[in-house]
Amino acid sequence: MRPYPPEDLATFSDIEMADRFMPAPEVLDWLRDTFLDEGSELFNVDHQHLRDAKLGVLWTNCDNSRAMRSVIGQAELMPPMAMGKWQRARAIQQVEEWFGDMPDFLITFSAPAAHGMDDASFCALVEHELYHCAQKMDQYGMPKFKEDGTPSFAILGHDVEEFVGVVARYGAIDPGVAAMVEVANHKPLIGAASIAGACGTCLRTAA
């Protein structure tokens, strides 16, 4: 069954609730079974480098907007880096207390947004964040590994950054945009029936 966020995080009441973050081990188990297990109908070979990665997943009710858009998912490389020494030490302590260890990636999902999503939208959101969790490549385009043989990880940016209006007025100028348009014009690889079978049961932006 597809996981849903806790009710108290997913719905807003008349009383303003403080911003909260809650570990979501059920989401981690589900995404491993759904997208990382070769026996799954929704297995994606693009994520195979994450099969042995340490992933931490959180639900949050904290509203997050960036560039006038709602952010409903976020993947971060761990441990936290861009902050002062005390802030970083405090953040590291919090993450380790949540998960018992420092994960390679921390993935956070908006509970209110996920609560109202259909199965296909939620699967797309989760995979969007998994695509951000990438393995570094060397100068020859080959996967990069650490000295101990484990993958060297990095955050991967989006394949395409463009405005709909630019594409509408001038066409798919950037090669990435052209490739995205071509793929969008084909039938999706995963149909609604497949998603329903795996999950059992809005136009938003993921960052």
SULVEN-V502547 format. One record per pair of residues at least 4 apart in sequence whose ideal C-beta (glycine too) atoms are under 6 Angstrom apart, sorted by sequence separation. I is the first residue (numbers start at 1). J is the second residue. D is the distance in Angstrom with one decimal. If there is no record, write none. Layout:
# SULVEN-V502547
<<I | J | D> <I | J | D>>
This chain:
# SULVEN-V502547
<<5 | 9 | 5.2> <30 | 34 | 5.7> <31 | 35 | 5.5> <32 | 36 | 4.7> <33 | 37 | 5.3> <83 | 87 | 4.0> <99 | 103 | 5.7> <117 | 121 | 4.1> <137 | 141 | 5.4> <138 | 142 | 5.2> <145 | 149 | 5.8> <146 | 150 | 5.2> <162 | 166 | 5.7> <166 | 170 | 5.8> <190 | 194 | 5.1> <195 | 199 | 5.7> <5 | 10 | 4.5> <38 | 43 | 5.3> <65 | 70 | 5.7> <66 | 71 | 5.2> <83 | 88 | 4.8> <109 | 114 | 5.3> <117 | 122 | 4.4> <167 | 172 | 5.8> <172 | 177 | 4.2> <34 | 40 | 5.5> <96 | 102 | 5.7> <138 | 144 | 4.9> <145 | 151 | 5.9> <146 | 152 | 5.3> <172 | 178 | 4.0> <35 | 42 | 5.8> <64 | 71 | 4.3> <145 | 152 | 5.9> <34 | 42 | 5.1> <80 | 88 | 5.6> <114 | 122 | 5.9> <135 | 143 | 5.0> <136 | 144 | 4.0> <144 | 152 | 4.4> <35 | 44 | 5.2> <172 | 181 | 4.8> <36 | 47 | 5.7> <80 | 91 | 4.3> <35 | 47 | 5.6> <79 | 92 | 5.2> <36 | 51 | 5.1> <162 | 177 | 5.1> <135 | 151 | 4.6> <136 | 152 | 4.4> <160 | 176 | 4.5> <159 | 176 | 5.4> <160 | 177 | 5.4> <136 | 154 | 4.6> <134 | 154 | 5.4> <160 | 180 | 4.8> <107 | 129 | 4.9> <134 | 156 | 3.6> <3 | 26 | 4.5> <79 | 102 | 5.4> <132 | 155 | 5.5> <3 | 27 | 4.9> <78 | 102 | 5.6> <132 | 156 | 5.5> <78 | 103 | 5.3> <3 | 30 | 5.0> <28 | 55 | 5.8> <78 | 106 | 5.4> <105 | 133 | 4.5> <28 | 57 | 4.6> <27 | 57 | 4.6> <75 | 105 | 5.7> <76 | 106 | 4.7> <75 | 107 | 5.0> <24 | 57 | 4.4> <24 | 58 | 6.0> <74 | 108 | 4.9> <24 | 59 | 4.9> <73 | 109 | 5.3> <21 | 58 | 5.0> <22 | 59 | 4.9> <72 | 110 | 4.1> <21 | 60 | 4.8> <20 | 61 | 5.7> <72 | 113 | 3.9> <19 | 62 | 3.9> <56 | 99 | 4.6> <56 | 103 | 3.7> <55 | 103 | 5.5> <60 | 108 | 5.7> <54 | 103 | 4.3> <104 | 153 | 5.3> <9 | 59 | 5.5> <54 | 104 | 4.8> <55 | 105 | 5.5> <56 | 106 | 4.7> <57 | 107 | 5.1> <58 | 108 | 4.5> <59 | 109 | 6.0> <61 | 111 | 5.3> <53 | 104 | 4.7> <9 | 61 | 4.5> <59 | 111 | 4.5> <73 | 125 | 5.2> <5 | 59 | 4.7> <75 | 129 | 4.4> <73 | 129 | 4.8> <75 | 132 | 3.9> <75 | 133 | 5.3> <123 | 195 | 5.6> <23 | 98 | 4.9> <120 | 195 | 5.1> <119 | 195 | 4.9> <77 | 155 | 5.1> <128 | 206 | 4.4> <119 | 199 | 4.3> <125 | 206 | 5.5> <119 | 201 | 5.9> <47 | 130 | 5.1> <50 | 133 | 5.9> <49 | 135 | 4.2> <113 | 204 | 6.0> <31 | 126 | 5.5> <10 | 111 | 4.6> <9 | 111 | 3.9> <10 | 112 | 5.6> <49 | 151 | 5.1> <10 | 115 | 3.6> <5 | 111 | 3.5> <5 | 114 | 5.4> <5 | 115 | 5.5> <2 | 119 | 5.8> <72 | 204 | 5.1> <73 | 206 | 4.1> <74 | 207 | 5.3> <70 | 204 | 5.8> <72 | 206 | 5.9> <69 | 205 | 4.4> <71 | 207 | 4.4> <41 | 194 | 5.3> <42 | 198 | 4.9> <41 | 198 | 5.3> <34 | 198 | 5.5> <2 | 199 | 3.6> <1 | 200 | 4.1> <2 | 201 | 5.4>>
